[in-house]
Amino acid sequence: MIAARIAERRQMLRRWEADHDTPQGRIRCYINIVIANEADIESHGCPVGTLTTELSKLAHPSLDGATAIFTLFRSWLGVQFTALGRAQDADELAMHVLAASQGIAVMSQAYSDREFTRREAGQLCAWADAQAAKEA
């Protein structure tokens, strides 16, 4: 199951790379997952976040595999921030996007407030866009 999810996510990342010419556009795709999947997230939470949280509680042997999904996103986002000229802090920026998007997903599930979800995703997109103008 985890290997299939990783393969699906790799395909999704390749599609974003093909569809968007800029790293900002590709990063926005990642952030906007919370909007694209808002109904499912409201009902069940983020599938990756929920899976890693539950496996962590059990110290389950599959935890490393589940975490690999986040690592895939982390690495990919790092490549995008590097393309923005932020190589020195690309991993830190990638982790910020991961953490913020997970927070948005948790609050979306808790409050079922799509206006909040869209507002927060928009603010995170604006922050990501602004990173192109900053030096590391």
C-alpha positions in Angstrom: 0.0 0.0 0.0 2.7 2.5 0.9 4.8 1.7 -2.2 1.7 2.3 -4.3 1.1 5.7 -2.6 4.7 6.7 -3.2 4.4 5.7 -6.9 1.2 7.7 -7.2 2.8 10.8 -5.6 5.8 10.6 -7.9 3.5 10.5 -10.9 1.6 13.5 -9.5 4.9 15.5 -9.0 5.9 14.7 -12.6 2.6 15.9 -13.8 3.0 19.2 -11.9 6.5 19.6 -13.3 5.1 19.1 -16.8 2.2 21.5 -16.3 4.0 24.4 -14.6 7.1 26.2 -15.9 8.0 27.9 -12.7 9.0 26.6 -9.3 6.4 28.9 -7.7 3.7 27.3 -9.8 4.8 23.8 -8.8 5.0 24.8 -5.1 1.5 26.2 -5.3 0.3 22.9 -6.7 1.6 21.2 -3.5 0.0 23.8 -1.2 -3.3 23.6 -3.0 -3.7 19.9 -2.3 -5.6 20.9 0.8 -8.1 22.8 -1.4 -8.4 20.1 -4.1 -9.0 17.4 -1.4 -10.8 19.6 1.1 -13.9 17.3 1.3 -11.9 14.2 2.0 -9.6 16.1 4.4 -12.6 17.4 6.4 -14.0 13.9 6.7 -10.8 11.9 7.3 -7.8 14.2 7.6 -4.7 14.1 5.5 -4.1 10.5 4.5 -0.3 10.8 4.8 -0.5 12.8 8.0 -3.0 10.4 9.6 -1.1 7.3 8.5 2.2 8.5 9.9 0.6 9.7 13.1 -1.1 6.4 13.8 1.9 4.3 12.8 4.1 6.5 15.1 1.8 5.8 18.0 2.3 2.1 17.6 6.0 2.3 16.8 5.0 0.3 13.8 7.6 -1.1 11.5 5.9 0.5 8.5 6.5 4.0 9.9 9.6 4.5 7.9 7.8 3.7 4.7 5.0 6.1 5.5 7.5 8.8 6.4 9.0 8.2 3.0 6.0 9.9 1.4 6.7 13.0 3.4 10.4 12.7 2.5 9.4 12.5 -1.2 7.5 15.8 -0.8 10.3 17.4 1.3 12.9 16.5 -1.3 10.8 17.7 -4.2 9.9 20.9 -2.5 13.6 21.4 -1.7 14.4 21.1 -5.4 11.7 23.7 -6.2 13.1 26.2 -3.6 16.6 25.6 -5.0 15.3 26.5 -8.4 14.1 29.8 -6.8 17.7 30.5 -5.9 17.2 29.4 -2.3 19.7 26.5 -2.2 21.1 27.3 1.2 17.8 27.1 3.0 15.7 25.0 0.6 15.2 22.2 3.0 14.1 24.6 5.8 11.6 26.2 3.4 10.4 22.8 2.3 9.8 21.7 5.9 7.9 25.0 6.5 5.5 24.2 3.6 5.0 20.7 4.8 4.4 21.7 8.4 2.0 24.6 7.4 0.0 22.4 5.0 -0.3 19.7 7.7 -1.6 22.3 10.1 -4.1 23.6 7.6 -5.3 20.0 7.0 -5.7 19.4 10.8 -7.7 22.6 11.3 -9.7 21.8 8.2 -10.7 18.5 9.6 -11.4 20.0 13.1 -13.5 22.9 12.0 -14.8 21.9 8.5 -14.3 25.5 7.5 -13.5 25.8 3.8 -13.1 29.5 3.9 -10.3 29.1 6.5 -8.7 26.4 4.4 -8.7 28.5 1.3 -7.5 31.6 3.1 -4.6 29.8 4.8 -3.6 28.0 1.5 -3.7 31.4 -0.2 -1.5 33.0 2.5 1.0 30.1 2.3 1.1 30.4 -1.5 1.8 34.2 -1.2 4.6 33.4 1.3 6.1 30.8 -1.1 5.9 33.3 -4.0 7.7 35.9 -1.9 10.6 33.5 -1.2 11.8 34.0 -4.8 12.6 37.6 -4.1 14.6 36.9 -0.9 18.2 35.9 -0.6 19.0 32.9 1.6 
